[in-house]
Amino acid sequence: MVDQDSRFDLTGRTALITGSSQGIGFVLARGLAQAGASVVLNGREEKKLTVAAEGLRAEGARVATAAFDVTDEAAIAREAGRIEADFAPIDILINNAGIHRRAPLAEMTAAHWREVIDTNLTGAFLVARAIAPGMIARGAGKIINTCSVMSEVSRPTIANYSAAKGGLKMLTRAMAVEWARHGLQCNGLGPGYMVTELNRSLVGNAEFNAWVCKRTPAGRWGQPEELVGAAVFLASRASDFVNGQILYVDGGLLAAL
Ligand code: GCO
């Protein structure tokens, strides 16, 4: 009998998580480290990365940092090359970096549209394009794109975010279609309403909070830690025949009208 736990063991693997100096990205990095992975934290601010990395090292994790903006092709190429040469080849990539620029669609500026599309969608393409060739050469790799329930539905004021996350769902499938034959598994993780920095203003709004609790069959917001099990599954050997899927962790939101 195969030891069930070993299917989820990430020991010896190295994971790069974009947007991981805080929020969901940091929680996913900690969760993968607890499952045995070495982790590379990414963000735009060195100071935030250093603090986050020290926190994980204090918990016994093997951690490196790579400061780059996921929209900056040159910085991605430089940092990916440095990490793969000096730290370790990347076995697991979580494209998690994402921003919000909320506004009613008719009032949304082209700048805010482009900023969200560039970070949340194009950034995932650019980073995956830098990392995938090494995975392909090694015949193995895991790419997990942080999608969203907004990959399937939307609400007023987040058209740019929904369009980006909807595109990220299809980019995930496109990656799977092209790269599965090379031994890569490319899937998405789809959070529902989670208590994060990105949602601080929403959690604090009594009316919105009541709406989320009513709209979510579980009757509550999710905690970022509740995403870790799904992420470890998608990062591990347990998902070696899973490709092009979006695993929603949403308290049943997408199941309900
Ligand atoms: C909003 C929220 C959403 C969700 C996220 C869940 O403004 O409605 O920020 O975007 O938090 O998409 O995955």
py3Dmol code that shows the C-alpha trace and the ligand (Angstrom):
import py3Dmol

protein = """\
ATOM      1  CA  MET A   1       0.000   0.000   0.000  1.00  0.00           C
ATOM      2  CA  VAL A   2       1.310   3.486  -0.896  1.00  0.00           C
ATOM      3  CA  ASP A   3       1.678   5.627   2.199  1.00  0.00           C
ATOM      4  CA  GLN A   4      -1.250   8.026   1.690  1.00  0.00           C
ATOM      5  CA  ASP A   5       0.555  10.898   3.361  1.00  0.00           C
ATOM      6  CA  SER A   6       3.557  10.646   1.032  1.00  0.00           C
ATOM      7  CA  ARG A   7       1.285  11.643  -1.855  1.00  0.00           C
ATOM      8  CA  PHE A   8       0.949  15.036  -0.210  1.00  0.00           C
ATOM      9  CA  ASP A   9       4.569  15.342   0.911  1.00  0.00           C
ATOM     10  CA  LEU A  10       6.366  18.274  -0.741  1.00  0.00           C
ATOM     11  CA  THR A  11       9.789  17.519   0.764  1.00  0.00           C
ATOM     12  CA  GLY A  12      12.543  18.226  -1.746  1.00  0.00           C
ATOM     13  CA  ARG A  13      10.306  20.471  -3.856  1.00  0.00           C
ATOM     14  CA  THR A  14      10.761  24.232  -4.288  1.00  0.00           C
ATOM     15  CA  ALA A  15       7.779  26.538  -4.698  1.00  0.00           C
ATOM     16  CA  LEU A  16       7.674  30.130  -5.964  1.00  0.00           C
ATOM     17  CA  ILE A  17       4.544  31.972  -4.833  1.00  0.00           C
ATOM     18  CA  THR A  18       3.982  35.401  -6.354  1.00  0.00           C
ATOM     19  CA  GLY A  19       2.383  38.048  -4.194  1.00  0.00           C
ATOM     20  CA  SER A  20       3.356  36.177  -1.016  1.00  0.00           C
ATOM     21  CA  SER A  21       4.662  38.828   1.398  1.00  0.00           C
ATOM     22  CA  GLN A  22       1.165  38.937   2.912  1.00  0.00           C
ATOM     23  CA  GLY A  23      -2.424  37.738   2.521  1.00  0.00           C
ATOM     24  CA  ILE A  24      -3.391  34.549   0.736  1.00  0.00           C
ATOM     25  CA  GLY A  25       0.039  34.242  -0.896  1.00  0.00           C
ATOM     26  CA  PHE A  26       1.867  34.247   2.426  1.00  0.00           C
ATOM     27  CA  VAL A  27      -0.561  31.725   3.923  1.00  0.00           C
ATOM     28  CA  LEU A  28      -0.122  29.439   0.913  1.00  0.00           C
ATOM     29  CA  ALA A  29       3.673  29.739   1.170  1.00  0.00           C
ATOM     30  CA  ARG A  30       3.550  28.831   4.871  1.00  0.00           C
ATOM     31  CA  GLY A  31       1.237  25.888   4.105  1.00  0.00           C
ATOM     32  CA  LEU A  32       3.518  24.505   1.389  1.00  0.00           C
ATOM     33  CA  ALA A  33       6.525  24.936   3.713  1.00  0.00           C
ATOM     34  CA  GLN A  34       4.665  23.000   6.417  1.00  0.00           C
ATOM     35  CA  ALA A  35       4.134  20.252   3.818  1.00  0.00           C
ATOM     36  CA  GLY A  36       7.920  20.104   3.304  1.00  0.00           C
ATOM     37  CA  ALA A  37       8.574  22.497   0.415  1.00  0.00           C
ATOM     38  CA  SER A  38      11.293  25.123   0.237  1.00  0.00           C
ATOM     39  CA  VAL A  39       9.572  28.383  -0.635  1.00  0.00           C
ATOM     40  CA  VAL A  40      10.466  31.514  -2.551  1.00  0.00           C
ATOM     41  CA  LEU A  41       8.466  34.536  -1.469  1.00  0.00           C
ATOM     42  CA  ASN A  42       7.751  37.270  -4.004  1.00  0.00           C
ATOM     43  CA  GLY A  43       6.499  40.801  -3.766  1.00  0.00           C
ATOM     44  CA  ARG A  44       7.431  44.268  -4.946  1.00  0.00           C
ATOM     45  CA  GLU A  45       8.805  45.501  -1.602  1.00  0.00           C
ATOM     46  CA  GLU A  46      12.087  44.003  -0.296  1.00  0.00           C
ATOM     47  CA  LYS A  47      11.374  45.081   3.298  1.00  0.00           C
ATOM     48  CA  LYS A  48       7.997  43.308   3.431  1.00  0.00           C
ATOM     49  CA  LEU A  49       9.585  40.207   1.896  1.00  0.00           C
ATOM     50  CA  THR A  50      12.412  40.192   4.435  1.00  0.00           C
ATOM     51  CA  VAL A  51       9.983  40.374   7.372  1.00  0.00           C
ATOM     52  CA  ALA A  52       7.779  37.638   5.895  1.00  0.00           C
ATOM     53  CA  ALA A  53      10.777  35.389   5.176  1.00  0.00           C
ATOM     54  CA  GLU A  54      12.157  35.793   8.709  1.00  0.00           C
ATOM     55  CA  GLY A  55       8.786  34.769  10.083  1.00  0.00           C
ATOM     56  CA  LEU A  56       8.748  31.537   8.092  1.00  0.00           C
ATOM     57  CA  ARG A  57      12.410  30.795   8.870  1.00  0.00           C
ATOM     58  CA  ALA A  58      11.579  31.127  12.575  1.00  0.00           C
ATOM     59  CA  GLU A  59       9.084  28.298  11.983  1.00  0.00           C
ATOM     60  CA  GLY A  60      11.826  26.128  10.451  1.00  0.00           C
ATOM     61  CA  ALA A  61      11.093  26.757   6.780  1.00  0.00           C
ATOM     62  CA  ARG A  62      13.776  26.996   4.045  1.00  0.00           C
ATOM     63  CA  VAL A  63      12.985  30.353   2.445  1.00  0.00           C
ATOM     64  CA  ALA A  64      14.366  32.633  -0.257  1.00  0.00           C
ATOM     65  CA  THR A  65      12.977  35.916  -1.527  1.00  0.00           C
ATOM     66  CA  ALA A  66      12.642  37.342  -5.038  1.00  0.00           C
ATOM     67  CA  ALA A  67      11.507  40.937  -5.315  1.00  0.00           C
ATOM     68  CA  PHE A  68       9.921  41.718  -8.667  1.00  0.00           C
ATOM     69  CA  ASP A  69       6.748  43.136 -10.133  1.00  0.00           C
ATOM     70  CA  VAL A  70       4.935  40.406 -12.064  1.00  0.00           C
ATOM     71  CA  THR A  71       4.356  42.892 -14.899  1.00  0.00           C
ATOM     72  CA  ASP A  72       8.099  43.538 -15.346  1.00  0.00           C
ATOM     73  CA  GLU A  73       9.469  41.043 -17.901  1.00  0.00           C
ATOM     74  CA  ALA A  74      13.124  41.953 -17.346  1.00  0.00           C
ATOM     75  CA  ALA A  75      12.852  41.694 -13.561  1.00  0.00           C
ATOM     76  CA  ILE A  76      11.074  38.340 -13.857  1.00  0.00           C
ATOM     77  CA  ALA A  77      13.812  36.952 -16.109  1.00  0.00           C
ATOM     78  CA  ARG A  78      16.560  38.288 -13.800  1.00  0.00           C
ATOM     79  CA  GLU A  79      15.045  36.984 -10.574  1.00  0.00           C
ATOM     80  CA  ALA A  80      13.906  33.647 -11.996  1.00  0.00           C
ATOM     81  CA  GLY A  81      17.408  33.048 -13.304  1.00  0.00           C
ATOM     82  CA  ARG A  82      19.003  34.020  -9.986  1.00  0.00           C
ATOM     83  CA  ILE A  83      16.682  31.817  -7.912  1.00  0.00           C
ATOM     84  CA  GLU A  84      17.091  28.782 -10.186  1.00  0.00           C
ATOM     85  CA  ALA A  85      20.884  29.197 -10.184  1.00  0.00           C
ATOM     86  CA  ASP A  86      21.472  30.108  -6.546  1.00  0.00           C
ATOM     87  CA  PHE A  87      18.591  28.550  -4.601  1.00  0.00           C
ATOM     88  CA  ALA A  88      16.883  25.725  -6.503  1.00  0.00           C
ATOM     89  CA  PRO A  89      14.931  24.939  -9.678  1.00  0.00           C
ATOM     90  CA  ILE A  90      11.245  25.837  -9.300  1.00  0.00           C
ATOM     91  CA  ASP A  91       9.053  22.710  -9.121  1.00  0.00           C
ATOM     92  CA  ILE A  92       5.860  24.496  -8.079  1.00  0.00           C
ATOM     93  CA  LEU A  93       4.690  27.919  -9.259  1.00  0.00           C
ATOM     94  CA  ILE A  94       1.701  29.604  -7.644  1.00  0.00           C
ATOM     95  CA  ASN A  95       0.645  32.642  -9.662  1.00  0.00           C
ATOM     96  CA  ASN A  96      -1.063  34.439  -6.827  1.00  0.00           C
ATOM     97  CA  ALA A  97      -0.199  38.132  -7.251  1.00  0.00           C
ATOM     98  CA  GLY A  98      -3.399  40.142  -7.657  1.00  0.00           C
ATOM     99  CA  ILE A  99      -4.837  43.582  -7.043  1.00  0.00           C
ATOM    100  CA  HIS A 100      -8.207  45.279  -7.009  1.00  0.00           C
ATOM    101  CA  ARG A 101      -9.094  48.700  -8.460  1.00  0.00           C
ATOM    102  CA  ARG A 102     -12.841  48.816  -7.825  1.00  0.00           C
ATOM    103  CA  ALA A 103     -15.077  51.309  -9.671  1.00  0.00           C
ATOM    104  CA  PRO A 104     -18.420  51.323 -11.505  1.00  0.00           C
ATOM    105  CA  LEU A 105     -17.680  50.130 -15.050  1.00  0.00           C
ATOM    106  CA  ALA A 106     -18.852  53.326 -16.729  1.00  0.00           C
ATOM    107  CA  GLU A 107     -16.500  55.333 -14.497  1.00  0.00           C
ATOM    108  CA  MET A 108     -13.531  52.933 -14.569  1.00  0.00           C
ATOM    109  CA  THR A 109     -10.383  54.536 -15.934  1.00  0.00           C
ATOM    110  CA  ALA A 110      -8.423  52.821 -18.679  1.00  0.00           C
ATOM    111  CA  ALA A 111      -5.448  52.945 -16.311  1.00  0.00           C
ATOM    112  CA  HIS A 112      -7.273  50.996 -13.588  1.00  0.00           C
ATOM    113  CA  TRP A 113      -8.541  48.528 -16.194  1.00  0.00           C
ATOM    114  CA  ARG A 114      -5.050  47.917 -17.555  1.00  0.00           C
ATOM    115  CA  GLU A 115      -3.431  47.784 -14.104  1.00  0.00           C
ATOM    116  CA  VAL A 116      -5.697  44.933 -12.953  1.00  0.00           C
ATOM    117  CA  ILE A 117      -5.499  43.002 -16.227  1.00  0.00           C
ATOM    118  CA  ASP A 118      -1.716  43.439 -16.350  1.00  0.00           C
ATOM    119  CA  THR A 119      -1.115  42.262 -12.783  1.00  0.00           C
ATOM    120  CA  ASN A 120      -3.816  39.607 -12.318  1.00  0.00           C
ATOM    121  CA  LEU A 121      -3.717  38.036 -15.799  1.00  0.00           C
ATOM    122  CA  THR A 122      -0.694  39.097 -17.852  1.00  0.00           C
ATOM    123  CA  GLY A 123       1.547  38.698 -14.801  1.00  0.00           C
ATOM    124  CA  ALA A 124       0.611  35.032 -14.546  1.00  0.00           C
ATOM    125  CA  PHE A 125       1.457  34.553 -18.213  1.00  0.00           C
ATOM    126  CA  LEU A 126       4.814  36.328 -17.906  1.00  0.00           C
ATOM    127  CA  VAL A 127       5.957  34.436 -14.808  1.00  0.00           C
ATOM    128  CA  ALA A 128       4.770  31.067 -16.127  1.00  0.00           C
ATOM    129  CA  ARG A 129       6.531  31.743 -19.434  1.00  0.00           C
ATOM    130  CA  ALA A 130       9.771  32.282 -17.486  1.00  0.00           C
ATOM    131  CA  ILE A 131       9.428  29.206 -15.253  1.00  0.00           C
ATOM    132  CA  ALA A 132       7.765  26.612 -17.508  1.00  0.00           C
ATOM    133  CA  PRO A 133      10.782  25.944 -19.787  1.00  0.00           C
ATOM    134  CA  GLY A 134      12.773  24.585 -16.826  1.00  0.00           C
ATOM    135  CA  MET A 135       9.838  22.433 -15.765  1.00  0.00           C
ATOM    136  CA  ILE A 136       9.443  21.169 -19.327  1.00  0.00           C
ATOM    137  CA  ALA A 137      13.158  20.339 -19.513  1.00  0.00           C
ATOM    138  CA  ARG A 138      12.850  18.367 -16.247  1.00  0.00           C
ATOM    139  CA  GLY A 139       9.628  16.691 -17.395  1.00  0.00           C
ATOM    140  CA  ALA A 140       7.695  17.761 -14.324  1.00  0.00           C
ATOM    141  CA  GLY A 141       6.119  20.825 -12.707  1.00  0.00           C
ATOM    142  CA  LYS A 142       3.054  22.163 -10.958  1.00  0.00           C
ATOM    143  CA  ILE A 143       1.479  25.490 -11.883  1.00  0.00           C
ATOM    144  CA  ILE A 144      -1.369  26.759  -9.728  1.00  0.00           C
ATOM    145  CA  ASN A 145      -3.117  29.985 -10.707  1.00  0.00           C
ATOM    146  CA  THR A 146      -5.045  31.801  -8.002  1.00  0.00           C
ATOM    147  CA  CYS A 147      -8.346  32.318  -9.768  1.00  0.00           C
ATOM    148  CA  SER A 148     -11.501  33.359  -7.931  1.00  0.00           C
ATOM    149  CA  VAL A 149     -15.234  32.834  -7.786  1.00  0.00           C
ATOM    150  CA  MET A 150     -15.019  35.931  -9.969  1.00  0.00           C
ATOM    151  CA  SER A 151     -13.658  33.625 -12.671  1.00  0.00           C
ATOM    152  CA  GLU A 152     -17.296  32.485 -12.986  1.00  0.00           C
ATOM    153  CA  VAL A 153     -19.502  35.344 -11.766  1.00  0.00           C
ATOM    154  CA  SER A 154     -19.181  39.076 -11.106  1.00  0.00           C
ATOM    155  CA  ARG A 155     -20.721  41.896  -9.145  1.00  0.00           C
ATOM    156  CA  PRO A 156     -20.859  45.661  -9.695  1.00  0.00           C
ATOM    157  CA  THR A 157     -17.540  47.628  -9.493  1.00  0.00           C
ATOM    158  CA  ILE A 158     -15.162  44.743 -10.230  1.00  0.00           C
ATOM    159  CA  ALA A 159     -15.416  44.296 -14.016  1.00  0.00           C
ATOM    160  CA  ASN A 160     -11.624  44.544 -14.439  1.00  0.00           C
ATOM    161  CA  TYR A 161     -11.019  41.943 -11.707  1.00  0.00           C
ATOM    162  CA  SER A 162     -13.683  39.534 -13.039  1.00  0.00           C
ATOM    163  CA  ALA A 163     -12.396  39.862 -16.594  1.00  0.00           C
ATOM    164  CA  ALA A 164      -8.853  39.154 -15.392  1.00  0.00           C
ATOM    165  CA  LYS A 165      -9.869  36.175 -13.251  1.00  0.00           C
ATOM    166  CA  GLY A 166     -12.089  34.812 -16.028  1.00  0.00           C
ATOM    167  CA  GLY A 167      -9.142  35.085 -18.363  1.00  0.00           C
ATOM    168  CA  LEU A 168      -6.916  33.404 -15.791  1.00  0.00           C
ATOM    169  CA  LYS A 169      -9.288  30.429 -15.732  1.00  0.00           C
ATOM    170  CA  MET A 170      -8.890  30.055 -19.495  1.00  0.00           C
ATOM    171  CA  LEU A 171      -5.120  30.693 -19.355  1.00  0.00           C
ATOM    172  CA  THR A 172      -4.962  27.843 -16.823  1.00  0.00           C
ATOM    173  CA  ARG A 173      -6.703  25.543 -19.299  1.00  0.00           C
ATOM    174  CA  ALA A 174      -4.453  26.755 -22.126  1.00  0.00           C
ATOM    175  CA  MET A 175      -1.362  25.973 -20.039  1.00  0.00           C
ATOM    176  CA  ALA A 176      -2.752  22.501 -19.312  1.00  0.00           C
ATOM    177  CA  VAL A 177      -3.504  21.857 -22.984  1.00  0.00           C
ATOM    178  CA  GLU A 178       0.025  22.793 -24.098  1.00  0.00           C
ATOM    179  CA  TRP A 179       2.142  21.591 -21.195  1.00  0.00           C
ATOM    180  CA  ALA A 180       0.476  18.418 -19.846  1.00  0.00           C
ATOM    181  CA  ARG A 181       2.321  16.352 -22.433  1.00  0.00           C
ATOM    182  CA  HIS A 182       5.602  17.576 -20.878  1.00  0.00           C
ATOM    183  CA  GLY A 183       4.669  16.310 -17.414  1.00  0.00           C
ATOM    184  CA  LEU A 184       3.280  19.583 -16.053  1.00  0.00           C
ATOM    185  CA  GLN A 185      -0.026  19.863 -14.209  1.00  0.00           C
ATOM    186  CA  CYS A 186      -1.609  23.307 -14.489  1.00  0.00           C
ATOM    187  CA  ASN A 187      -4.687  24.025 -12.380  1.00  0.00           C
ATOM    188  CA  GLY A 188      -6.452  26.884 -10.653  1.00  0.00           C
ATOM    189  CA  LEU A 189      -7.404  27.570  -7.054  1.00  0.00           C
ATOM    190  CA  GLY A 190     -10.637  29.525  -6.725  1.00  0.00           C
ATOM    191  CA  PRO A 191     -11.190  31.278  -3.389  1.00  0.00           C
ATOM    192  CA  GLY A 192     -14.620  32.471  -2.382  1.00  0.00           C
ATOM    193  CA  TYR A 193     -14.999  35.410  -0.029  1.00  0.00           C
ATOM    194  CA  MET A 194     -11.985  35.210   2.286  1.00  0.00           C
ATOM    195  CA  VAL A 195     -10.930  37.497   5.116  1.00  0.00           C
ATOM    196  CA  THR A 196      -7.886  39.165   3.547  1.00  0.00           C
ATOM    197  CA  GLU A 197      -6.200  42.575   3.309  1.00  0.00           C
ATOM    198  CA  LEU A 198      -7.729  42.952  -0.166  1.00  0.00           C
ATOM    199  CA  ASN A 199     -11.176  42.623   1.436  1.00  0.00           C
ATOM    200  CA  ARG A 200     -10.605  44.610   4.619  1.00  0.00           C
ATOM    201  CA  SER A 201     -13.040  47.361   3.550  1.00  0.00           C
ATOM    202  CA  LEU A 202     -15.699  44.766   2.668  1.00  0.00           C
ATOM    203  CA  VAL A 203     -15.416  42.748   5.879  1.00  0.00           C
ATOM    204  CA  GLY A 204     -15.859  45.961   7.843  1.00  0.00           C
ATOM    205  CA  ASN A 205     -18.986  46.932   5.929  1.00  0.00           C
ATOM    206  CA  ALA A 206     -22.016  45.567   7.841  1.00  0.00           C
ATOM    207  CA  GLU A 207     -24.266  45.464   4.771  1.00  0.00           C
ATOM    208  CA  PHE A 208     -21.679  43.718   2.568  1.00  0.00           C
ATOM    209  CA  ASN A 209     -20.754  41.345   5.371  1.00  0.00           C
ATOM    210  CA  ALA A 210     -24.426  40.347   5.755  1.00  0.00           C
ATOM    211  CA  TRP A 211     -24.688  39.830   1.982  1.00  0.00           C
ATOM    212  CA  VAL A 212     -21.625  37.540   1.865  1.00  0.00           C
ATOM    213  CA  CYS A 213     -22.942  35.457   4.777  1.00  0.00           C
ATOM    214  CA  LYS A 214     -26.317  35.124   3.045  1.00  0.00           C
ATOM    215  CA  ARG A 215     -24.837  34.471  -0.440  1.00  0.00           C
ATOM    216  CA  THR A 216     -22.409  31.819   0.857  1.00  0.00           C
ATOM    217  CA  PRO A 217     -24.171  28.535   1.815  1.00  0.00           C
ATOM    218  CA  ALA A 218     -21.621  28.012   4.610  1.00  0.00           C
ATOM    219  CA  GLY A 219     -22.987  31.282   6.021  1.00  0.00           C
ATOM    220  CA  ARG A 220     -19.588  32.869   6.653  1.00  0.00           C
ATOM    221  CA  TRP A 221     -16.392  34.284   5.167  1.00  0.00           C
ATOM    222  CA  GLY A 222     -13.555  31.828   4.605  1.00  0.00           C
ATOM    223  CA  GLN A 223     -10.158  32.061   6.259  1.00  0.00           C
ATOM    224  CA  PRO A 224      -7.062  32.005   3.989  1.00  0.00           C
ATOM    225  CA  GLU A 225      -5.770  28.974   5.907  1.00  0.00           C
ATOM    226  CA  GLU A 226      -8.762  27.057   4.478  1.00  0.00           C
ATOM    227  CA  LEU A 227      -7.117  27.290   1.041  1.00  0.00           C
ATOM    228  CA  VAL A 228      -3.934  25.467   2.100  1.00  0.00           C
ATOM    229  CA  GLY A 229      -5.262  21.896   1.787  1.00  0.00           C
ATOM    230  CA  ALA A 230      -6.387  22.464  -1.798  1.00  0.00           C
ATOM    231  CA  ALA A 231      -3.072  24.158  -2.641  1.00  0.00           C
ATOM    232  CA  VAL A 232      -0.995  21.308  -1.176  1.00  0.00           C
ATOM    233  CA  PHE A 233      -3.130  18.824  -3.113  1.00  0.00           C
ATOM    234  CA  LEU A 234      -2.584  20.687  -6.400  1.00  0.00           C
ATOM    235  CA  ALA A 235       1.145  21.067  -5.628  1.00  0.00           C
ATOM    236  CA  SER A 236       1.656  17.389  -4.761  1.00  0.00           C
ATOM    237  CA  ARG A 237       1.855  14.001  -6.477  1.00  0.00           C
ATOM    238  CA  ALA A 238      -1.726  13.431  -5.385  1.00  0.00           C
ATOM    239  CA  SER A 239      -2.837  15.595  -8.342  1.00  0.00           C
ATOM    240  CA  ASP A 240      -0.549  14.144 -11.045  1.00  0.00           C
ATOM    241  CA  PHE A 241      -3.519  13.323 -13.302  1.00  0.00           C
ATOM    242  CA  VAL A 242      -5.434  16.548 -12.602  1.00  0.00           C
ATOM    243  CA  ASN A 243      -5.067  19.178 -15.333  1.00  0.00           C
ATOM    244  CA  GLY A 244      -6.951  22.293 -16.387  1.00  0.00           C
ATOM    245  CA  GLN A 245      -9.243  22.232 -13.368  1.00  0.00           C
ATOM    246  CA  ILE A 246     -10.246  25.110 -11.106  1.00  0.00           C
ATOM    247  CA  LEU A 247     -10.668  23.897  -7.528  1.00  0.00           C
ATOM    248  CA  TYR A 248     -13.101  26.287  -5.844  1.00  0.00           C
ATOM    249  CA  VAL A 249     -12.840  26.786  -2.091  1.00  0.00           C
ATOM    250  CA  ASP A 250     -15.903  28.981  -1.675  1.00  0.00           C
ATOM    251  CA  GLY A 251     -18.200  27.606   1.044  1.00  0.00           C
ATOM    252  CA  GLY A 252     -20.631  26.545  -1.696  1.00  0.00           C
ATOM    253  CA  LEU A 253     -21.070  30.003  -3.211  1.00  0.00           C
ATOM    254  CA  LEU A 254     -20.890  28.891  -6.834  1.00  0.00           C
ATOM    255  CA  ALA A 255     -23.337  26.038  -6.154  1.00  0.00           C
ATOM    256  CA  ALA A 256     -26.050  28.488  -5.121  1.00  0.00           C
ATOM    257  CA  LEU A 257     -28.307  30.909  -7.018  1.00  0.00           C
TER     258      LEU A 257
END
"""
ligand_1 = """\
13
GCO
C -15.002 41.742 -4.135
C -14.025 40.748 -3.529
C -13.925 39.535 -4.447
C -13.404 38.339 -3.707
C -12.435 37.490 -4.435
C -12.688 36.071 -4.029
O -14.641 42.910 -4.317
O -16.125 41.276 -4.428
O -12.744 41.292 -3.310
O -13.203 39.933 -5.573
O -12.762 38.624 -2.532
O -12.581 37.578 -5.794
O -11.935 35.209 -4.823
"""
view = py3Dmol.view(width=600, height=400)
view.addModel(protein, "pdb")
view.setStyle({"model": 0}, {"cartoon": {"style": "trace"}})
view.addModel(ligand_1, "xyz")
view.setStyle({"model": 1}, {"stick": {}})
view.zoomTo()
view.show()
